[in-house]
């Protein structure tokens, strides 16, 4: 009889230990997972004491991106699954809006780097606007007249860098720039009407000059 009780007690203890391991091990393992690059952690076990609460929270928001968007004011999310112990745990990661904008700006900068179309004067001017929007000052370096006959305004524009004293002013005036009207060609020069300024509504004319079949900034 005593042997039977001992056996039952041992069996119950084994089941209890197994249950504890089943619940606790995945939660502990989950705490060691780093969030993906560009994302902030929204579903992970911060403290062992609150493991059960956080794990329930994870199950609540996983596969519910709209709930994530509403709670964290973002439209970008990333889902990922992992196995922990005998269970499969699901995670939902959300990126803040600031990170999303930075990522988009970086992507635009990389895609535009080194790509300047000198075959069309309008495209050269549009490169100026693109440089202002993407903060990619490397695009400006090769836009001016290679013979150096261009005016002071375009010379300063082509030498601008993100560390230049007037960079903020340049960005403010050109990031909303756009071409407008018909381009006029007169004796190897192109006159392009365009809009710029803080609100993108100030009219001006950019003059480009053709050198060896390519167009460069000359004056404005």
N, C-alpha and C positions, 0 to 999 in steps of 0.2 A: 504493500500500500504506500509506504514512504517512498519507495523507488518510483512509483507511478507519479506521486506528487512532485518529486524532484524533477522527473522527466518533463512534466507539464510546465513546471516553473521555468525550466531551462528553455523550453520551446517558446514560451511566451516572451521571455527576455530576448531571445533571438529575433522574434518577429518585431518587437518594439525597437530594438537596435537597428534593424533593417529599415523600419519606417523612418526613424530619425535620420539615418544616413540618406535615405531617398529624398527627404525634404530639405535637409540642411546643406548637403554637399553641392547641389547645383547652385544654390544661392551664394555660397562662398566662392565657387568657381567664377560665377558671373561678375563678381566684384573686380576681378583682375583684367577684364576686357577693356582695352582702350578704345575710345570713340574713333570713328574714321576721320581722316584728315578733312578739316573744314566743317566738322560737325561738333555739336556740344552734347554732352551726355545728359539724357533725360530719363533714362530707364536703367538703373543699375543699383546694386546693393551698396549703400554708403556705410551703413553700420550693421553689424551682425544682429543687434537687438531688434532692428526693424526689418529684418530680412523678409519675413512673411508679408508684411504690409507692402513693401516695395515690389515683391514678386507678383502680388495680386494686381498692383498698379500696372505692371508690365503687361500682364495678360489682358487687362482692360483696354489698353491703347493699341496693342499690336493688331495689325490688319484694319486699323481704323484711322487712316491718314487724315480724314476730315476733322476728326476729334483733335488730332495733333495740331492741325493748322489753326483751329479755333483757339486752342489753349495757348499755343506758343506764337501765334501771329506770324506764321511762316507758311510758304507753299512748297517748300522743298523738304523731303524726308527720305530716309534710307532704311530699308528693312533688312534684317539679317537674322539667321537662325544658327544656333549652336547646340551641341549635345553636352549635357552636364550630368554625369552619373547615369542614372537609369531614365532620366527625363530629358525632354527636348525643350529648351528655353527659347523664347522668342524675344527679340529686342526691337525697339523703335528709336531711331536717332533723328533729331531735328537740327537743322542749321538755322542760325539767326539771320535776319535780313541783311545785316552788315556784311556777314561772311559771303552771302550770295552775291552782293554787289561787287565785292572785292574779287571774287572768283570770275565774274563776268568781265570785269575790267582787265584782269590779267589775261583772260582768254582772247579778248579783242586786241590787246597789246601784242601777244605772241603771233596772232594771225596776221597782223598788219606789219610786223617788223620786217624791214628791208624791202617791202613791196611798194615801190613808187613807179607809177606809169608816166614816164617823161614824153611819151608819144603824143599826148593830148594836154594842152595847157589847162583845161578845166580839171583834169585829174590831179595835176600838180597842186593846184589851189586846194582841192578837196583833201589832199594829204595834210595840209596845214590844219584844217578843221579836225581831221582824224587824230593828228598828233595831240591837239589840245584836249580832245575827249578821252583819249587813252593814256595820256601822260607819257607817251613814247616819244621823247625828244630826239631819239636817234633818226627819226623820219625827217627831221628838219635840216640836218647837216648838209645834205646834198641837193637841196632845192634851189639854191641861189646861183646866179650867173657864174660859171666857172672862170670867166675872164675877170671877175671882180669889178665889173662896171656898174653893178646894181647900186641903188641908193642906200642911205643909212638905215632906213626903216626895215627894208628887207634883210639887210646885213645883220641887224640885231635879232631879227626873227629867226634867221637860220642858225645863229650862234646860241640861241636860247637853250637852257637846260633846266631841269627841275630845281636846281640850286640857284638859278639866276634870280636877282632881286625883283625882276619884273615878271617872273614866271606866273605868279598868281593873276596878275593883270592880263597877261597874254591869254591864259586859259579862260579867264572870265569873258574876254572879248571875242575869242575865236571858237570856243567849244559849241556855240550855237550858230556858227556861221553856215552860210549856204549860198550857192551860186544862183543868180537870177538875171534873166534877160539873155540877149544875144551877144555872142562873142564877136568882136570886130578884129580883123586882121589887117595890119598896116605895116608894110615894109619890114617884114621879119619879126613883128611884135604882135602880141595878142592882148586885147583889152577886154577884161572880164568883169562885168558888173556883179557885185556880190553883197550880201547882207551879213553884218556881224554886230558886235556890241553885247552888253549884258542880257538884252532881251532879243537879240538877233534881228533887230529892225532898223539898224543904221546902215545906210547905203554908202558904198565905196567902190572904187575900181582898182583892180589889180592888173599890173602890166607885166607880161612875161616876154622873154626874148628867146629866139630859137638859135641854138648853137649845135652845129653838126647833127641836125635832124632831131634834136631833143629840146624840150621847153624848160625854161628856168625862170624863177622869180626875178623881176627886174626893178620894179618900183610900185608904190601905192601911196 
